[in-house]
Amino acid sequence: MSSDHPPVVILGCGYVGTRLAQSLLADGIQVRACARRVSVLEPLRELGAEVHYLDGARPHQFGPALGGLQRPVVVYSIPGVPDLPQGEAVRRAALAASRSNATAFIYLSSSAVYGRSELVYTDEWVDEQSSVALSDSDALLRLADEAAIESVAQVGLRSIILRLGAIYGPAVDAFHAARGARQRLRTGQYKLWDGGRHYFSRIYIDDLVRIIRIAGEKAPPNSLYVVGDDHPCPQREYGKWLATHLRLPDPPEVDAARATGPRNIIRGRRLRNEKLKHDLGLALHYPSYREGELAIDAAEQGVPLPIIQLSAATPGSPPVSPPANAVTPATPVTPSVSTEPGPRTESALADAQWPRSIGAEDLGTALLGSACGVSLLRLDAAGVAPVGPAYVLISGTATAEFSGQVATLQPGTAAPAASRVTTESAAVLLAVTKPARS
């Protein structure tokens, strides 16, 4: 284990905590993962984490959860505890952290503190100085937690509060499924409220993990940050783009005034992340939904999740920071989706239109009848290819970053899997992934 980094305790180790733990363990940092359902933490135990039973409704368990550790970083990610007074669970956790001389106490809050969405307001920028919703019952739950932390911080605990936008990303292990709009789109449950005009902010899981880790190391005492990517946008823009990307029908439009039930309360906000990036000195690897959704494409096609390391890269590990000129890809990549009932015969292929234009589909499916794991990717100048596949440059010029080294690609040269490839001119690349098993 790393000897120069304090141990990290994750209180409420769910989707975010699991991906955070994977990142920390990859850097050799001691991790104690705490949750009620310890069975879902077995993959982390196999990676070297300590697994500890914790029920947030029993505050006396917070002390033992931190026992035996020297100056830990404590990450609190437990949902609201209805059996206790507002703020009591997190207050007791913060007190336990203070008594253990914690290096930092990081609370994962929510941008829901700004209240329900009103269409006239959601295009206004929201930051750390914006007014919170003191008349909103759900917002008050989070605000009570934040106030409890601040009361403990007055006696010397270094606290960091992160007000998160919507979190999305791929499945992170066998027990923690993907998060985001994809599944709801696929099942027809995703709706565009009020014509999709409400603004929403989101953050890709791997960027959130980096933010949590860097905040634990660099954020000033008693810090507060709103957390979203660089491109908050109207729901209509994102929903229609993703539906097209997945080759699905556009989601239906719904009048929010006629919606009922707590799940239909809209809490969209246009979060400004300037303070976060300035104080922590970071640039997002997934600055918009496009980069994030392309990364989910790769995960769904079987590409292993990248290793999120903040320490110096080791041979064979993915890069830990993007090129300075990384931008949104000019041409989104659509995942290969075969609608054929099975491999095509040679005569059927011969009868197909030829020569034919090849899009982003798997070349084996398009030409030979069975997937081979190779597809074409076309990018304009200054485009960024999705991280995950290996690439062969067919035309144009590009650079590739891998394991902290940057190299220029010429036509006919390749970059290994998990490289970050940036085009210098319009370019065509072969994206090579392991084909899914039939």
Secondary structure, 3 states (H helix, E strand, C coil): CCCCCCCEEEECCCHHHHHHHHHHHHCCCCEEEEECCHHHHHHHHHHCCEEEECCCCCHHHHHHHHCCCCCCEEEECCCCCCCCCCCHHHHHHHHHHHHCCCCEEEEEEEHHHHCCCCCCCCCCEECCCCCCCCCCHHHHHHHHHHHHHHHHHCCCCCEEEEEECEEEECCCECCECCECCHHHHHCCCCCEEHHHCCEECEEEHHHHHHHHHHHHHHCCCCEEEEECCCCCEEHHHHHHHHHHHCCCCCCCEECHHHCCCHHHCCCCCEECCHHHHHHHCCCCCCCCHHHHHHHHHHHHCCCCCCCCCCCCCCCCCCCCCCCCCCCCCCCCCCCCCCCCCCCCCHHHHHHCCCCCCCCCCEHHHHHCCCCCCEEEEEECCCCECCCCCEEEEEECCEEEEECCEEEEECCCCEECCCCEEEECCCEEEEEECCCCCC
